[in-house]
Amino acid sequence: MPQQSEQSKGLAVWFALLTGVAVVSTAALLIRWALQAGAAPMEIAAARLFLAALVMWPIAIWTMGLHAVKTLIEQVDHSLIKWTMIAGVSLAAHFALWISSLDYTSVASSVALVTTNPIWVALAAWLWFGEKPRLKVWMAITLSIIASLLISWKDLQAGAAGGFLAERSALWGNLLALLGAMAMSGYMLAAKAVQQHRPDWPLLPYVATVYSVAALVLSLVVGYLTGPWWQLSPAAWPALLLLALGPQVIGHTLINHALRRLSPTIVAIAILGEPIGAALLAWFMLGESLALTQLAGFTLVVVAVLLAR
């Protein structure tokens, strides 16, 4: 019975992770909607996290009770503050870089490159936590690199065919997405560090705090560069609300839940399923065609996830 219970918990964690990845796959499409409605990339990132924090705090307080939240505040220590701040700043950088990349490159290329974090997570987890990847994980990481190159190959060819400026634009977008992947890796590793340092720390208050830190950082940056982000076109708000409620509140919270039971490297590899959902939605909703190389890359993503599992 205990073994069956443990297996059920393991399956529940994987179900939560894969559900989170599926919901997060809708983010690129919603971001494109907001961009077309006149919102700037940094404004989208700030609004997404601010709205998500507004939703998460009442949920956290309601599920735990106000007294329990006050007790938690009294138990905060220096290490918890440090890792939570690192997670928040990393998340802010991730969204600022990745959403900006969607202004320059295709959805498929951007999402494929931003989910290369298995490489950076595996290397950093080895250095920080001593989690030396097993052979199957290294194989999965190798496949994920090949898959990302295959998925973004079409976009790079299109940029080259369009001349120097188009090629430079595509390369710049891909570089932003790659830097966004590195920032996402920092966010995931900080979440794992919090779980190791304080395994008793509840998920919802942690997630709400991280979203709040990220929203504050982006609000300050956007305010300094262009003015308050909430002075947005009314046409962008439906996309921003859906972005906050779906990919952020549901998707990222489920992924954070999975990080408490699984290695950050395994979670990062599972997130490679996001380019498949994002590219299929972009094909269906935006008319972005899919090449054979992209389909081959999607197949390798599935193989990589199964190897990691």
C-alpha positions as CSV (number, residue, x, y, z in Angstrom):
1,M,0.0,0.0,0.0
2,P,2.7,2.6,0.9
3,Q,4.4,1.8,-2.5
4,Q,1.2,2.2,-4.4
5,S,0.6,5.5,-2.6
6,E,4.0,6.7,-3.5
7,Q,3.5,5.7,-7.1
8,S,0.2,7.6,-7.1
9,K,1.9,10.7,-5.8
10,G,4.6,10.4,-8.5
11,L,2.0,10.1,-11.2
12,A,0.1,13.1,-9.8
13,V,3.3,15.2,-9.9
14,W,3.9,14.3,-13.5
15,F,0.3,15.0,-14.4
16,A,0.6,18.5,-12.7
17,L,3.8,19.1,-14.6
18,L,2.5,18.2,-18.0
19,T,-0.7,20.1,-17.4
20,G,1.4,23.1,-16.4
21,V,3.4,22.8,-19.6
22,A,0.2,22.5,-21.8
23,V,-1.2,25.7,-20.2
24,V,2.1,27.6,-20.5
25,S,2.1,26.7,-24.3
26,T,-0.7,29.2,-24.8
27,A,1.5,32.1,-23.6
28,A,3.2,33.0,-26.9
29,L,-0.1,33.3,-28.7
30,L,-1.5,35.6,-26.0
31,I,1.7,37.7,-26.0
32,R,1.4,38.1,-29.8
33,W,-2.2,39.2,-29.3
34,A,-1.1,41.8,-26.7
35,L,1.8,43.0,-29.0
36,Q,-0.6,43.5,-31.9
37,A,-2.9,45.5,-29.6
38,G,-0.1,48.0,-29.0
39,A,1.5,46.8,-25.7
40,A,5.3,46.9,-25.5
41,P,7.1,43.7,-24.4
42,M,8.2,45.0,-21.0
43,E,4.7,46.3,-20.3
44,I,3.3,42.9,-21.1
45,A,5.8,41.2,-18.7
46,A,5.1,43.7,-15.9
47,A,1.3,43.4,-16.3
48,R,1.4,39.6,-16.5
49,L,3.2,39.3,-13.2
50,F,1.4,42.1,-11.4
51,L,-2.0,40.6,-12.3
52,A,-0.9,37.1,-11.3
53,A,0.3,38.4,-7.9
54,L,-3.0,40.1,-7.3
55,V,-4.7,36.7,-7.9
56,M,-2.3,34.6,-6.0
57,W,-2.2,36.5,-2.7
58,P,-6.0,36.2,-1.9
59,I,-5.8,32.5,-2.9
60,A,-2.8,31.9,-0.6
61,I,-4.4,33.8,2.4
62,W,-7.8,32.1,1.9
63,T,-6.4,28.5,1.7
64,M,-4.0,28.9,4.6
65,G,-5.8,31.4,6.8
66,L,-4.7,34.9,7.9
67,H,-3.2,33.6,11.2
68,A,-1.1,31.0,9.4
69,V,0.2,33.6,7.0
70,K,1.2,35.9,10.0
71,T,3.0,32.9,11.6
72,L,4.9,32.3,8.3
73,I,6.1,35.9,8.2
74,E,7.6,35.4,11.6
75,Q,9.6,32.4,10.4
76,V,11.2,34.1,7.5
77,D,15.0,33.9,7.5
78,H,17.9,35.5,5.6
79,S,18.4,32.5,3.2
80,L,14.7,32.3,2.3
81,I,14.7,36.0,1.5
82,K,17.9,35.7,-0.6
83,W,16.6,32.8,-2.8
84,T,13.1,34.2,-3.1
85,M,14.6,37.5,-4.4
86,I,16.9,35.7,-6.8
87,A,13.9,33.7,-8.1
88,G,11.8,36.9,-8.5
89,V,14.6,38.9,-10.3
90,S,15.3,35.8,-12.6
91,L,11.7,35.5,-13.5
92,A,11.5,39.2,-14.3
93,A,14.5,38.9,-16.6
94,H,13.1,35.8,-18.2
95,F,9.9,37.4,-19.2
96,A,11.5,40.7,-20.3
97,L,13.9,38.9,-22.6
98,W,11.6,36.2,-24.0
99,I,8.6,38.5,-24.7
100,S,11.0,40.9,-26.4
101,S,12.2,38.1,-28.6
102,L,8.7,37.6,-30.0
103,D,9.0,41.0,-31.6
104,Y,11.9,39.7,-33.8
105,T,11.5,36.0,-34.5
106,S,8.8,33.4,-35.0
107,V,6.8,31.8,-32.1
108,A,8.3,28.4,-32.9
109,S,11.9,29.6,-32.8
110,S,11.5,31.8,-29.8
111,V,9.8,29.1,-27.7
112,A,12.2,26.4,-28.8
113,L,15.2,28.5,-27.8
114,V,13.7,29.8,-24.5
115,T,13.1,26.1,-23.4
116,T,16.8,25.1,-23.9
117,N,17.1,25.6,-20.1
118,P,17.8,21.8,-19.5
119,I,21.4,22.6,-20.6
120,W,21.8,25.5,-18.2
121,V,19.8,23.9,-15.4
122,A,21.7,20.6,-15.6
123,L,25.1,22.3,-15.5
124,A,24.2,24.7,-12.7
125,A,22.5,22.0,-10.7
126,W,25.6,19.9,-10.9
127,L,27.7,22.8,-9.7
128,W,25.3,24.2,-7.0
129,F,23.6,21.1,-5.7
130,G,25.9,18.3,-6.7
131,E,23.2,16.7,-8.9
132,K,25.3,14.9,-11.4
133,P,23.0,14.0,-14.4
134,R,22.6,10.3,-15.2
135,L,23.4,9.0,-18.7
136,K,19.8,9.1,-19.8
137,V,19.5,12.7,-18.7
138,W,22.6,13.7,-20.7
139,M,21.1,11.9,-23.7
140,A,17.9,13.9,-23.2
141,I,19.8,17.1,-23.0
142,T,21.7,16.3,-26.2
143,L,18.4,15.6,-28.0
144,S,16.9,18.8,-26.7
145,I,19.8,20.8,-28.2
146,I,19.3,19.1,-31.5
147,A,15.6,19.6,-31.3
148,S,15.9,23.3,-30.6
149,L,18.2,23.8,-33.6
150,L,15.8,21.9,-35.9
151,I,12.8,23.9,-34.7
152,S,14.5,27.3,-35.2
153,W,16.3,26.3,-38.4
154,K,13.4,27.4,-40.7
155,D,13.3,30.9,-39.1
156,L,17.1,31.3,-39.5
157,Q,16.9,30.4,-43.2
158,A,14.0,32.8,-43.7
159,G,16.1,35.6,-42.1
160,A,19.1,34.8,-44.3
161,A,16.8,34.8,-47.4
162,G,15.4,38.2,-46.4
163,G,18.8,39.9,-46.5
164,F,21.2,41.1,-43.8
165,L,18.7,43.2,-41.8
166,A,16.1,40.4,-41.7
167,E,18.8,37.9,-40.7
168,R,20.2,40.2,-38.0
169,S,16.7,40.7,-36.7
170,A,16.0,36.9,-36.5
171,L,19.4,36.3,-34.8
172,W,18.7,39.1,-32.3
173,G,15.4,37.6,-31.4
174,N,16.9,34.1,-31.0
175,L,19.6,35.5,-28.8
176,L,17.1,37.2,-26.6
177,A,15.2,33.9,-26.3
178,L,18.4,32.1,-25.4
179,L,19.2,34.6,-22.7
180,G,15.6,34.2,-21.5
181,A,16.3,30.5,-21.1
182,M,19.3,31.2,-18.9
183,A,17.2,33.5,-16.7
184,M,14.5,30.8,-16.4
185,S,17.2,28.4,-15.3
186,G,18.1,30.7,-12.4
187,Y,14.4,31.0,-11.5
188,M,14.1,27.2,-11.4
189,L,17.3,26.6,-9.4
190,A,16.3,29.3,-6.9
191,A,12.9,27.5,-6.4
192,K,14.7,24.2,-5.8
193,A,17.1,25.9,-3.3
194,V,14.1,27.3,-1.3
195,Q,12.6,23.8,-1.3
196,Q,15.8,22.2,0.0
197,H,16.4,24.9,2.6
198,R,12.7,25.1,3.8
199,P,10.9,21.9,2.7
200,D,8.0,22.9,5.0
201,W,7.5,26.2,3.3
202,P,4.0,26.4,1.6
203,L,3.9,26.7,-2.2
204,L,1.3,29.4,-2.6
205,P,2.8,32.1,-0.4
206,Y,6.2,31.4,-2.0
207,V,4.8,31.7,-5.6
208,A,2.8,34.9,-4.7
209,T,6.0,36.5,-3.2
210,V,8.1,35.6,-6.3
211,Y,5.5,37.0,-8.7
212,S,5.3,40.2,-6.5
213,V,9.1,40.7,-6.6
214,A,9.2,40.1,-10.3
215,A,6.3,42.5,-10.9
216,L,7.9,45.2,-8.8
217,V,11.3,44.9,-10.6
218,L,9.6,45.2,-14.0
219,S,7.3,48.0,-12.9
220,L,10.3,50.0,-11.8
221,V,12.3,49.3,-15.0
222,V,9.3,50.1,-17.2
223,G,8.4,53.2,-15.2
224,Y,12.0,54.5,-15.6
225,L,12.2,53.8,-19.3
226,T,8.7,54.6,-20.7
227,G,6.3,55.5,-17.8
228,P,3.7,53.5,-15.9
229,W,2.9,50.2,-17.6
230,W,-0.8,50.4,-16.7
231,Q,-1.4,53.2,-19.3
232,L,-2.0,50.5,-21.9
233,S,-4.4,50.3,-24.8
234,P,-7.7,48.9,-23.7
235,A,-7.5,46.3,-26.6
236,A,-4.5,44.7,-24.8
237,W,-6.1,44.0,-21.5
238,P,-8.1,40.8,-22.4
239,A,-4.9,39.2,-23.6
240,L,-3.0,40.3,-20.5
241,L,-5.8,39.0,-18.1
242,L,-5.8,35.6,-19.9
243,L,-2.0,35.5,-19.8
244,A,-1.9,36.1,-16.1
245,L,-4.7,33.7,-15.2
246,G,-3.7,30.8,-17.5
247,P,0.1,30.5,-18.2
248,Q,1.1,32.4,-15.1
249,V,-1.3,31.5,-12.2
250,I,-2.1,28.0,-13.4
251,G,0.8,27.0,-15.6
252,H,3.8,28.3,-13.6
253,T,2.3,27.4,-10.2
254,L,1.9,23.7,-11.3
255,I,5.5,23.7,-12.6
256,N,6.6,25.1,-9.2
257,H,4.7,22.3,-7.5
258,A,6.5,19.7,-9.7
259,L,9.9,21.3,-8.8
260,R,9.2,20.3,-5.1
261,R,9.2,16.6,-6.0
262,L,11.4,16.3,-9.2
263,S,14.9,17.4,-10.2
264,P,15.1,20.8,-11.8
265,T,16.8,19.2,-14.8
266,I,13.9,16.7,-15.3
267,V,11.4,19.6,-15.0
268,A,13.4,21.7,-17.5
269,I,13.4,18.8,-20.0
270,A,9.6,18.3,-19.6
271,I,9.1,22.0,-20.4
272,L,10.5,21.2,-23.8
273,G,6.9,20.1,-24.6
274,E,6.0,23.8,-24.7
275,P,7.4,24.5,-28.2
276,I,5.1,21.8,-29.6
277,G,2.0,23.3,-28.2
278,A,3.1,26.9,-29.0
279,A,4.0,26.1,-32.6
280,L,0.8,24.2,-33.3
281,L,-1.3,27.0,-31.9
282,A,0.7,29.5,-34.0
283,W,0.1,27.4,-37.1
284,F,-3.6,27.1,-36.4
285,M,-4.3,30.7,-35.1
286,L,-1.6,32.8,-36.8
287,G,-0.9,30.9,-40.0
288,E,2.8,30.3,-39.2
289,S,3.6,27.3,-41.3
290,L,5.5,24.2,-40.0
291,A,8.5,22.8,-41.8
292,L,9.7,19.2,-41.8
293,T,12.7,20.1,-39.7
294,Q,10.3,21.6,-37.1
295,L,8.2,18.4,-37.0
296,A,11.4,16.4,-36.6
297,G,12.4,18.7,-33.7
298,F,9.1,18.2,-32.0
299,T,9.5,14.4,-32.3
300,L,12.9,14.6,-30.6
301,V,11.4,16.8,-27.9
302,V,8.9,14.0,-27.1
303,V,11.8,11.4,-27.0
304,A,13.8,13.6,-24.7
305,V,10.9,14.0,-22.3
306,L,10.4,10.2,-22.2
307,L,14.1,9.6,-21.6
308,A,14.1,12.1,-18.7
309,R,11.0,10.4,-17.3
